[in-house]
């Protein structure tokens, strides 16, 4: 039987019953802690892939009210979780099963309803039945309401067994393959990015990088080192540029090796480089590390040297090794 799940984009109906059309190039997403929403597809992605308004758009999360699915497939997936008593989470639970157990969902579109600024009563169910078994780092689980207090979610054994029966991938796999561009991805480390030798910090100045005196209050010096191996500042990521040795900023693109950096526990293949930031960009001579010039204080990527303190870095806080 067919394993596609299609949901169409519909217009919004506000509380005063006013009618509002929406842009066709949108897809269903979720943000922490498990809130459903919509995100515009970036214009450069539309142009690069020549996406037309009539094209099917693959989505990480579908809407729960309007969708088309083969009845046998719906029953095989376990239908909706019977333990979700309040609407608003069933679409994510079904999307995780479609995306992580079979074929990524493609759909879009609900009307406005349940206010999004109230706690999601079904979020703990999804957190425990999916994230707790997910092989994600501790900061991920801390995003869940269930980790912030005693919440009775009932018996989840049937849902956990269903995931095993369907051979579902881990939630980590889902995020890496179905939704790699999740905004503010879970971080392994965050804060200032400090060079050991010069005790200075990397800073973002517009769309360029600078190396300057550290300031814990400066938002321009705050970075996230994500479990996708990105060094991220907002929507921009640290990356070697096309010029040999230069370092700049590029728009983050999910799990892209050209943007990836190895640090701490990820450097096991490179003994002696634990405190370094090793670029995963393939065209560079390997291994290549982020460094700061001792005199000019310019950032660059150069051949790794285990003994060089100018290639050693640490973040302000580490959340997972």
N, C-alpha and C positions, 0 to 999 in steps of 0.2 A: 504494500500500500504506500501511498504518497507520504513523504515525511517532511513536506513543506508546511509552514505555518504563516499565513498571509493576513496582515491587518492593514486596513487602509487609513490614510490621513483624512481626518474630518475637521470641519470648522469648529470653533469654540462657541459655546453657549454660556454667557455669563449669568450671574445671579439675577440680573434685571432682564434677562432673556434677549439682550442685544446680540446681534449676529456678527461674527468677525471671521473673515477668511485668514488662513495662515499660509506661510511660504511652503512650497512643495518640497524644498530641499531640507527637510528636517528628519530626525530619527529619534526614536525613543531611547532614553538612557536612564541610569540611576546615579545618584550622588550619595555620599555618606551622610547620615547613617540610614541607608536603604530608602531613599526618597526618589520616586519616579519623576521624570521630567523630560524636556525636549531640548535638543541641541541642533543649531544650524550647522549644516555641513560647510566647512570652510570653502570660500570661493576658489582658492587655488586647487583644492581637491576636485571640485566640480569641473574646473577647466582641464586639469591634468588627465582626468579619467573620462572627459567628454560626456558627463552625466546629463541626460535629458529628463524633462519633467515626467515623461511617460515610463522611465526606467524603474525597475524594481530596486529598492534600496535596502541593503542588509542592515539590520539593527541589533544592537546588544539586547534591548528590551522592547517587547511589544506592548501595545495597549491591551487592557483586559476585557473591554466591552465589545469590541467589534473585530472579529477575526474569523478566518476560515481555516479549518483543519479537518483532515480525514478522521471520521468517527473512530475507526479502529486504532489509529495512531493516538488520538486523544485518550482513549481508554488504556492503551498500553503504557502511556506516560503517567498513569495514575490519576488522570483528570486533575481537578483542583485539589489542593490540600484541604481535607475536611476540617482540619483544625484551625483554619483561618476564618474566624467568625466575622471580621469586619473587612469590607472590600478595600482594595488599595494595594494589596501585596500579592494577590493571586497571579497577576500578570508577570511579576518578576519571578515568582516560583516556577511558573510554567516556562518562562523564557530561559531560566537556568537549565531546566530539563531538556528543552529543545536544543539549546546551544551547546550544552555540555555532555549530553547523552546521545544526541543524534545529529541533526542538521541545524545550523544557525538560523534563527528566526529572521523574518524579513519585514515585519509589519510596522505600522504607525497608527496613532491617534485618538485619545479620549476627549470628552468635554470636561470643563472645570467642575469640581464637585467638592470632595473632602478637602478642607483647608490644609495646605502643606506645612503650616507652621506649628501644628500640634504633633505630639509624639505619635509615631506610627505604632499602633497596638499589635501589629503582626510582625514587626521587625525582629523581635527576639526569636520567633519561630524560624525565620529564614537564617538568622545568624547561627543558631545552634544546629540546625539540620544541614546547612551548607558550609558556613565558614569555619565552624569548629572542627570539621573534618577536612579542612582545605589545604593544609600544609602552608598556610600563610604565616608571616611573622606576627609576634604579639601585638604590635600597634594596630593591625587589622582588627583583631578581636576587640580591642579597646574602643573601636568605632561603634560597637553594638550596644544597644540599650541594656541588654541582658548582663553586660559586664559592669554596669553602673549601679546595680541594685538587685534586689530579689524580685524576679519576675516569674510567675508561674506560667509556663508555656505548655503544660500538659505533657502527654506521652508522644514523643517524637520517634519512637522506635520503628513504626511502620514506614515513615518517610525515609529514615536512614536505611532501612532494609530495601526500600524501593530503589534508592540510588545504587545500592550494590547490585540489585537484580538487573537494572538497566545498564550496568557497567559505566556509570557516569564518570567523567573525568573530574579532577579536583577543581575547586573554585579558583585556585591559582591558574590552572590551565585555561579556564574560562576567561579570566582577566587578560591573560597573555595572548590568547588567540581570537577571542570574540570581541573583547572590549579593552584593547591595549592602550587606548587613549583616555582612559578614565581620568578625569580631572583630579588634581591633587592626589596622585597615586600614593599608596602606603610607603612610608619612608623607613629606610634603615638608619639614616642619620640626617641631621638637620642643623640649621643655624649658620654661624660664621664658618668659612672655609679658610683655615689658617695655615700659613707656611711655617714649618718648624724653624728654618734657618733665620728668616727675617722677621718672624712674628707679625707679619702683615696679612691682610685679607684680600680676597678677590671681591671686586665690586662690579655692579652693572651700571653703566652710564649710558642711558638710552638703549641703543642696540649694540654697544661695544663693551668690552671688558677693561677693567683697570685693576691695578694692584696698589692698595693704599693702607693707611693706618687703620687698624681695626676699631670698629665702633659698634658695640652690642645693640645700640638703639637704631642703627641704620637699617632700613628695610632693603636698601640697595645691596647689602652684604649678606642677605639671608638666602640660603640654598637648601634644597632637599636632595638627598641622595636616595633614590627610590630603589625598590627591589627589582625594577626593570633596568637597573644599572645606569640610570640617567642622573646627571647633576643638573637640577632643574631650578629655574628662577621664574615663577609664573608660567607662562606658555613657552618660554625660551630655555634652551638647553646648551650647556657647555660642549663645544666640539672642536676638533682640529679643523681648520679651514682648508681651502684648496691650495693655499701657499704652504710649501714645506716648512714645518716648524711653527706656523702661526696657529693661534687659538682664538676662536670667536664664539658667537651665539647663533644658534639656528632654532627654528620652530621645532618643538618636540614632536616626534612621530611614533609614539608607542615604542614597541620593542625593536629599535633600529640599532644594529651593531655599529653603524657609523657614528652614533651618538653615545655609545656605551663606554663605561669606565669600570675597571676592576679595582676593588679596594678591600682591605682587611681580609675577611674570610674568603673572598672570591679570588685571592691571589695565590692559592695553594700551588698552582702550576709554576709559579715564579718565586722560588725561595729568596728571602731577603728583601722582598718588595712589599711587605705587608702594609706599610704606611704610605706607599706610593699610590698614585692614581694612574693606572695603566690603560691606555686607549685601546678600544676594540676595533678601531678603524683598520681595515685590512690592507690598504695600500701603503701604510706606514711601515718602516722597518721595525720588526717586532723583537722584543717588547719596546714600546715607546711610552714615555711617562710625561705627565704634566710637570713643568718646572718654571721657576722664576729666575730671571737673570740677576746675579748678585749685585751688579752695578747699575744696569739700566732699569731694573725692576719690571721688565717686560715678561709677559707670560708666553710660553712656548711649549711645544712638544718635542722631546729629544730622546735619544737612546737612554734607556733606563740605567741608572747607576745606583746600586744598593747602598753605597757609602755617601751619596750626595744628600745633605740635609735640605738643599734647595729643591729637591724632588719629593720631600716628605710633607704630608698634609694631614690635618685632622679637623673634623667637624666639631661644632660646639657641643652637640649631644648625639649619642649613639643609642638607638632604640632596639636594634637587633643586630647580631653579629653576622 
